[in-house]
Amino acid sequence: DAVVEQACGDKGLASVQASQVLIAIGSTAAARLVRSLENRKDASRARVTQLLIALGDAAIAQVVDELGSAQPERARRAARLLGEMQNPKGVCFLADALAGPDASLAREAALSLARIGDDAALQALLRGLRGSDEVAEACAGCLGGLRRPAALPALYELIDERRGRSESVRRAAIQALGRIGCFLVGDDYGRVSDVPWAVAFPQGLPPTLEPVHPTMLYETFWLL
């Protein structure tokens, strides 16, 4: 525990050395780090997340154990952490949580799947559209944030009134379709920017060869 505290403390040589010790220890250190998250916030929590990412597969196993906790808050925290770690090996476990009976946990799982964003995560979110209205609404919003054209058919199907989905689900699907469409045509983008996620829209409305803020995506994640 002392090593964990040192690693999560102020930056410096002692913190670096403690971090190296934890990474060398492996799964035992990962278990301690996961348990320590309960009482951490802000910068200290971010540091723990960075250490878990560095621990790789050893950390995934510990976080997945937490995901199966009988305590709802611990399970939701684990789902959020898998998204922050962005390790594709967490997708199958998040997909199971998405299909489970706890709607709050399923929503966290959907958000984390969107953060990972690979093909397996996309397929899990598409399957989630067949879940309860609350889960389907969350998945629709996340699919809009992923801006993947492959989601379009399922979202179009969701807005069909004959499917009997709630108004909130159909509205979420329409918003997601709009976000994907705006991104594909390059409409309503923001100012020129040098941030890593800036995008150029040479065929946009109007065209731009300079990287700009993809504001249509910011709006999507704000709506989640």
VENMOHU-V687749 format. One record per backbone hydrogen bond with DSSP energy under -1.0 kcal/mol. CO is the residue of the C=O (numbers start at 1). NH is the residue of the N-H. If there is no record, write none. Layout:
# VENMOHU-V687749
co:CO nh:NH
co:CO nh:NH
This chain:
# VENMOHU-V687749
co:1 nh:5
co:2 nh:6
co:3 nh:7
co:4 nh:8
co:12 nh:16
co:13 nh:17
co:14 nh:18
co:15 nh:19
co:16 nh:20
co:17 nh:21
co:18 nh:22
co:19 nh:23
co:20 nh:24
co:21 nh:25
co:22 nh:26
co:26 nh:30
co:27 nh:31
co:28 nh:32
co:29 nh:33
co:30 nh:34
co:31 nh:35
co:32 nh:36
co:35 nh:38
co:36 nh:39
co:37 nh:40
co:41 nh:44
co:42 nh:46
co:43 nh:47
co:44 nh:48
co:45 nh:49
co:46 nh:50
co:47 nh:51
co:48 nh:52
co:49 nh:53
co:50 nh:54
co:51 nh:55
co:55 nh:58
co:56 nh:60
co:57 nh:61
co:59 nh:63
co:60 nh:64
co:61 nh:65
co:62 nh:66
co:63 nh:67
co:64 nh:68
co:66 nh:69
co:71 nh:75
co:72 nh:76
co:73 nh:77
co:74 nh:78
co:75 nh:79
co:76 nh:80
co:77 nh:81
co:78 nh:82
co:79 nh:83
co:80 nh:84
co:81 nh:85
co:82 nh:86
co:87 nh:90
co:88 nh:91
co:90 nh:94
co:91 nh:95
co:92 nh:96
co:93 nh:97
co:94 nh:98
co:95 nh:99
co:102 nh:106
co:103 nh:107
co:104 nh:108
co:105 nh:109
co:106 nh:110
co:107 nh:111
co:108 nh:112
co:109 nh:113
co:110 nh:114
co:111 nh:115
co:112 nh:116
co:113 nh:117
co:118 nh:122
co:119 nh:123
co:120 nh:124
co:121 nh:125
co:122 nh:126
co:123 nh:127
co:124 nh:128
co:127 nh:130
co:128 nh:131
co:132 nh:136
co:133 nh:137
co:134 nh:138
co:135 nh:139
co:136 nh:140
co:137 nh:141
co:138 nh:142
co:139 nh:143
co:140 nh:144
co:141 nh:145
co:142 nh:146
co:148 nh:151
co:149 nh:152
co:151 nh:155
co:152 nh:156
co:153 nh:157
co:154 nh:158
co:155 nh:159
co:157 nh:160
co:160 nh:163
co:161 nh:164
co:166 nh:170
co:167 nh:171
co:168 nh:172
co:169 nh:173
co:170 nh:174
co:171 nh:175
co:172 nh:176
co:173 nh:177
co:174 nh:178
co:175 nh:179
co:176 nh:180
co:177 nh:181
co:178 nh:182
co:179 nh:183
co:180 nh:184
co:181 nh:185
co:182 nh:186
co:182 nh:187
co:186 nh:205
co:191 nh:213
co:195 nh:198
co:199 nh:212
co:201 nh:204
co:201 nh:208
co:208 nh:201
co:211 nh:193
co:212 nh:199
co:213 nh:190
co:213 nh:215
co:214 nh:217
co:214 nh:218
co:215 nh:219
co:216 nh:220
co:217 nh:221
co:218 nh:222
co:219 nh:223
